[in-house]
């Protein structure tokens, strides 16, 4: 069986445990390249509510995009990133400054 995308969501409790070991500080830049419904992004934003951080979230699947956008909208302005074709993703993430 060949699946184009397979959804594997990290449980929020696990993200919260992981965040206890990551020293996020003012001015940090964080990339969540496959944000899904926001199970990783939202706990990061909750933990950093008093810090000025730059969190970039991307999601290629339209079925998750609206949920992600709605879930994170309560945390302030969200910069929407439109991704190029899948063939150019490597260049987008690693050659784009």
CORNORRA-V516892 format. One record per residue. N is the residue number from 1. SS is DSSP state (H for helix, E for strand, L for the rest). D_CENTER is the distance of its C-alpha to the mean C-alpha in whole Angstrom. Layout:
BEGIN
N_SS_D_CENTER + N_SS_D_CENTER
END
This chain:
BEGIN
1_L_28 + 2_L_26 + 3_L_22 + 4_L_20 + 5_L_17 + 6_L_17 + 7_L_14 + 8_L_14 + 9_L_12 + 10_L_12 + 11_L_14 + 12_H_13 + 13_H_16 + 14_H_15 + 15_H_12 + 16_H_15 + 17_H_17 + 18_H_15 + 19_H_14 + 20_L_18 + 21_L_18 + 22_L_16 + 23_L_18 + 24_L_15 + 25_L_17 + 26_L_18 + 27_L_17 + 28_L_14 + 29_E_11 + 30_E_8 + 31_E_6 + 32_E_3 + 33_L_6 + 34_L_6 + 35_L_4 + 36_L_8 + 37_L_9 + 38_L_6 + 39_L_9 + 40_L_7 + 41_H_5 + 42_H_8 + 43_H_10 + 44_H_9 + 45_H_10 + 46_H_13 + 47_H_14 + 48_L_14 + 49_L_16 + 50_L_19 + 51_L_17 + 52_L_16 + 53_L_13 + 54_E_11 + 55_E_7 + 56_E_6 + 57_E_3 + 58_L_6 + 59_L_8 + 60_L_11 + 61_L_13 + 62_H_14 + 63_H_15 + 64_H_12 + 65_H_11 + 66_H_13 + 67_H_12 + 68_H_9 + 69_H_10 + 70_H_13 + 71_H_12 + 72_H_10 + 73_H_13 + 74_H_15 + 75_H_13 + 76_L_15 + 77_L_14 + 78_L_11 + 79_L_12 + 80_L_11 + 81_L_11 + 82_L_14 + 83_L_14 + 84_L_17 + 85_L_19 + 86_H_18 + 87_H_20 + 88_H_19 + 89_H_16 + 90_H_17 + 91_H_19 + 92_H_16 + 93_H_13 + 94_H_17 + 95_H_19 + 96_L_18 + 97_L_18
END
